[in-house]
Amino acid sequence: MDLQLVRTFLEIISAGSFVEAATRVNVTQSAVSLRVKRLEDELGQTLFTRSKSGIELTPAGEKFERFARSLLKVWEEAKYQIAVPADYSTILSIGCQHSLWPKLGGRWLRLLERQLPDTAFKAEVGMPERLLRMMVQGTTDIAIMYTPQARPGLRVEEIVKEELILVAADPYYPARLDDRYVFVDWGDEFAAMHAIHFIDFDLPRTSLAIGPLAINFIVDQGRAGYFPARLVKPQIDAGLLHAVAGAPVFPFPAYVIWNSERDRQLIDTALAALRTVAGIVDDEQGGILDDAVINLDSVGAKLQS
């Protein structure tokens, strides 16, 4: 069986449509339809039904989904074992969202290297959607990200209780927001909370989708935006950014997601190491927020004088 057909089948399920699946696998919609037709011909069963409301798996499609995931996982496991470098007994593939790498992902990898001397590592840094696809396909064993999605065979645990704080290049920036404010897209939950707390604020002129890349823009252009406290600690320490007095703080937890069918001992060791690093990050974030409160008090005193 052509595994490309299997991957396309699973991508359609994940995307919810042939059109979106075509975008994800970088082919035309007609090519996706052709692949599904070939797969259905091989199986002798119809896998999808299509209607105006979208697509749905047929009973045969629902049964095949479990086998499709198993096929890919077995194939990826075979590739992993063959690709293990000399002098190492196994390989662990980890993933990390861009904005979690500096303080969490990189530390985690360094600790794993010390604790697992017989293990080789493959690290992938990317956006949540891509990391999740790699988890589903079996090319990544364990990953850390914001806003994960439940998938068969994958388990999820909250790992860091982060906070999004409003920071600005101007130490006297107002909490009510103005035209210097840049909306950084931290997901649907943040957008909903933001709309509730800033109900009188019109849509911002500028929005940015990738948080870590937005920091330089905020600093260089003298702007303001919401970021995880841990992520902007270097800029706050350097006096390039300042916590905004009176601005609401939004919860923004990070999660670890892992393949429950992978080597249990290896995954348990990786999880324990990540929890250790997460504890350090939590302590650091508490310090950042404490310092921010002190800074906010001093700014408030200056504004009143």
Secondary structure, 3 states (H helix, E strand, C coil): CCHHHHHHHHHHHHHCCHHHHHHHHCCCHHHHHHHHHHHHHHHCCCCEEEECCEEEECHHHHHHHHHHHHHHHHHHHHHHHHHCCCCCCEEEEEEEEHHHHHHHHHHHHHHHHHHCCCEEEEEEEECHHHHHHHHHHCCCCEEEECCCCCCCCEEEEEEECCEEEEEECCCCCCCCCCCCEEEECCCHHHHHHHHHHCCCCCCCCEEECCHHHHHHHHHHHCCEEEEECCCCHHHHHCCCCEECCCCCCEECCEEEEEECCCCHHHHHHHHHHHHHHHHHHHHHHHHHHHHHHHHHHHHHHHHHC
